[in-house]
Amino acid sequence: MSTLGRLCSLPVLFCFAVLAGACQSEPSSPPDAAAQDVRTYGASVDTAAARAAAEVATKPSRLADTTVTVQGRISTVCQKKGCWLALDTGTAMPIRVLVPRTDDGYEFTVPTTLAGEATVTGTLRTVELDSATQNHLAEDGAASARAREVQIAATGIRVVPDA
């Protein structure tokens, strides 16, 4: 084939490639909008192993001092710094999720307006709160802090916000 023949076939090949690409089907539905709004604070969270907050709150002693992943609805957030949030457990007491402290403050914080479903990974423990701590939590926005509560020292928090 001559050089002129080769040059003439290039536009034909180009048009064929463009048309072939244009014939590919579009995705049948747009990506999930809620998935785009997911926010993670701290380390990433694997939701596959998550337990329901209500289940964990019924027998927290079985999981004491272990790393857990817990899922539940956010019921309260610290209104001063966003350094803790509480997961609703239904009939049991809420689980308080604490952001780890550093010498300079906190490893991360969450927005004080945060609302939605949270999946949290961290170390679970049951603690006795003295009256000063109970009062401090009440000042931060906690609904009547109890003398004994279940807490998670969070390494990561994944939140699907309310729409």
HELIX and SHEET records of a PDB file:
HELIX    1   1 THR A    3  ALA A   22  1                                  20    
HELIX    2   2 ALA A   33  GLN A   36  1                                   4    
HELIX    3   3 THR A   47  ALA A   49  5                                   3    
HELIX    4   4 ALA A   53  THR A   58  1                                   6    
HELIX    5   5 PRO A   60  LEU A   63  5                                   4    
HELIX    6   6 SER A  131  GLU A  139  1                                   9    
SHEET    1   A 6 ARG A  39  GLY A  42  0                                        
SHEET    2   A 6 ARG A 148  PRO A 161 -1                                        
SHEET    3   A 6 ILE A  95  LEU A  98  1                                        
SHEET    4   A 6 TRP A  84  LEU A  87 -1                                        
SHEET    5   A 6 THR A  67  VAL A  77 -1                                        
SHEET    6   A 6 ARG A  51  ALA A  52  1                                        
SHEET    1   B 3 ARG A  39  GLY A  42  0                                        
SHEET    2   B 3 ARG A 148  PRO A 161 -1                                        
SHEET    3   B 3 GLY A 116  GLU A 128 -1                                        
SHEET    1   C 2 ARG A 101  THR A 102  0                                        
SHEET    2   C 2 GLY A 105  TYR A 106 -1                                        
END                                                                             
